[in-house]
Amino acid sequence: MEKGNSLIKSWVPGKLAVPLLVFAMFPHLMLLSMFNLNSTFTASFLDMEVEDLQFMFSMAYAMIVCGLFVHSRLFGAMNVRLYLLVTTMLNIVILAAMTFTRNPELMIGLRIIQGPLSLFEGCIMIPVLINAIKTPNAKFIAYAVLYSFMLTGDKYSLSIVKFAIENYSHNAIIYTIIGFHLLALLIYLLLLNPKRVFPKKPLYQLSLGGVFLLAISLMSGAFFLVYGKKYNWFEFENIILSLVSFFVFAALFLFYQITNKRPLFHFDVFKSERVVLGVILFFCFYVLRSSMSNIYQVMSSVWKWPWEYILQVQYFNVVGSLVGITISYFLFTRNVPLKTIFILAFSILSACMLWFSYLFYPETGTFDIGIALFTEGVGQGILITPLVFSMIGSVHPSISGSASQAGTATRFWTSTFGFALMQNLIWHLTTKHEFLLTQNLDVTHPIFQQAWSEVFGKSSAKFLLYNDAMHISVLQLKAQLAQQALLVANMEIFRGLFIFGILIVLIIIIYRPIKSLLLSSKVK
């Protein structure tokens, strides 16, 4: 692009513009990462029901999915600098409003509004960053920066939450995010020209009716998956209603898309084989990634690690993700086939699932679990950006936005499905193993007698009455059995995920040969 038409002001050196723009993405990605926090771990120190927290995240992310359907029209309605200034200031207003209320319903409403606003604020930064990076691989670098934040941003956000909780108050978290937004505003004013990235379009005919139908469908489906186990699935009327609502509004949305002259989503993207395969691989990836909540649950409930320490341990995964993204860049720029990258990434992730299954013991060292977390981060870092590129690059640029929407919607459904899957597996397997351990308990076994003597001895030292000591000892023994059942359940889950990952690798390897064989047999 010529200097006179550049988005970046002429006096700004290129080497300074790129890091400043990356920094300006941070507050937007910080907000997005808030909706991607590990709900099991986060709920443990925020004193919230894990289902309530997950549903709040799911609602916000549902609105992000819906926001993708209108953001391109907003891009065309105003120039880049004005767009960024308006969306950033709106986010500051929403954040400021949160400091004046503690009403849960109002907070949830503000969070839902914040979802698409945080998307609008940062989505246009990708083309701006691509414009500023003057290299042949600018697009890959821009997406790598985005997904490095997406994979690791929840840890940065939790660190800020931890610091604020320990030293200040809840509002200090919000003031910090507002401060980053103010710095981003300053960067936009100093760096950007009032230029456009996309052709000018009037802001009308947004098909908001379709967006509304989609939003109701996504939220109904999320309610069914998140609260299903808590309310015993179809034994609770609201669960049934949410499932019916999901199917009804999903059908209405599909009918709206088919009959509308300006559809929100172009289903032609699914004619691309790489988009379909990309959606499937995204689904498989997020199912594997959803298991990380189980590890942090064991750290908290079995190993009794303080949540501040658990947060520090998660930075092994952060470093691994950044290393993996760097490796993916070198593989991509050296024209390594995407198939090879996918095989490498899923092989690492599968190996990590097996590795984790051997770490579920009553006592496990930080270094042992840290190296496994690092390696898992490497696997997901290698996979994420090439997988996105595979999907977006396989369709015509005019409908590449629909490919992005398909990927984001897949992430929404798989994150919610992964939460429900892990919650149900943990509940079912822990109950089963706790029952078996109790049934097979041999009170005459020397190991049991030694354990009972230790527990009862400690209880007797605290309580004068025999019955009180006996009651407390029984409760402690039950807690130990529950912890052991949780460890065994996770061993089963992670070994199952290892088999699932190996199957993915095998399918990737044999897919093309099998397809070629079938096509050649048809020709004959």
Steps between C-alpha positions, in 0.01 A plus 500: 500500500629848417608715789235762423225241525648318796300438815811589701607863519809583298711615795464168685793256440384155388701329772314704763152471347474119516582453873271793589213347303561161665487675838176674398347154436569399859194661670264353240653155534500536879122542487458208258717280720268577795234298314748218443615448859510149639164506679579209738820663626367858499181411689711339776640834619215733396254310723256437215317196370705365210187459282397863556845625402519276193154608385598867536809433287288308247244781470772758440669275244164439330470876453853504357390241243197716416719809482703341221193523276482880515857616564593515129213742438626717785846500341353645183299768680798700632875536464737287705607763752144618571380139528770414754444819701122445517515128595779556755309786668183288511696226674631755751140610572392136557798437728434818696134397545619174657673690779168652612296182542510167683162384368563152349234533230630841390859374501403207277322742263807722482722197437275389213522846341874501558544178298434642150647839595834338585483319165420821310784681674771253403380324185611779269847497655593193295482677158664808660785286629534322164523843335777606739713183469695532178591134442364228267371307804329800662161329509634191678692715751188707577290189562782344703502807726122478537495130588799523731286737707192278461686195631679675786296813579289332768814448711600868467146605593495268801834643615348847496193369686727333757703818555185712539333255740810476719587869509193706408138426407280370219484848347879511477479230231263715296706817554806314370318394182367855455858627533614269218208622286601863557854418384351329192295816427819706513674260261212518251504881506877524455559220248197468272379704208122530439520250211285201404589135460170401336272679252247739651157348564190652657404368841160346427341163422706323767253209517480533877203259504733217399752606765226487764392149394859380512562655843195327654603170341858521631399600853234227519749237388758629749246485786417139411866390494621699802214432742396154376696298756419734787125457448505130398443574132145423388364477854495883513244693296731791412758263350235355268379849407853616423558203266167561321581871477841420349353285222213740426715814475778316314244385242359854472853637450572248224167581330580873530839446335357295214223747418686829559656687207788618721587196714710551810691180437602350166450126521705468181809492724410142586553407137869541579645172622765684707236702686308184593818321606611813688175510697541132590864548609403811701237291677751223578761752618268673745375168638863413582562850639191490723675234711734765645227595750525149647870550574444830679213343696734224623764761593243677717294218651751211531847652508369797701711754314401866569326660203776764475754219458279320244493822298879515501523137386275583202775721360680179394213466253531865395870462415426177312226670296731785399773251403246300298377808312861591418560146369181521290629823341828335395318194368253712304763733349706197389196363315461191716170338394205578726431128530845450655442789743164356607649151551784645709267713714241229569777247569642730768155565648420126504832416667426767764163340577677170572773682694246674724330167578818382675518811721173450691642382831438634852829687477647637176791742465462844344776434248334177381163665431668819374693325222184322387310832494785658301491220242120524467544873437751426223249269331212748506730786393619304194142416399284809545625756242559256208155350563336845478701578186395171344133592544511867400735450205286230340204722403447810288591823685140620467379219731813452714312676779254209506793260542612704803144494633490120461824469696382734777164324528681166519714635781187617685323165472808291572601707804149464642475134397848432644396650834186284510691190388769532767248582774293193418797267457652612830169458682423158350848349535570646843167365631575158349853474641402637840231233522745225395765619744246502783362157407844342475637658816662231715504618860731211593769606253815637668510805272144597592567444870810717486313779318209478744734514800665817367167673428337392826810591700498857366124532565532364853765758579257780404175366652443376854189298415547165328189539280619839368841360415338199329264723296780730383723204414229343283446830317873535437521145370208564265675814373815299430296239311332778296841645413629160396188443288556839330860406416398162354216665302746746345737218410214340304397828335849592385575153367172519309605838361836350400319235292275775355809705403676202341188429292505862378866462395427173317201652318709800389768260368267267307235754388663601172608148393153360578334788313726454196430126501124554511511758220715277279261207552206722393684604183553135408 
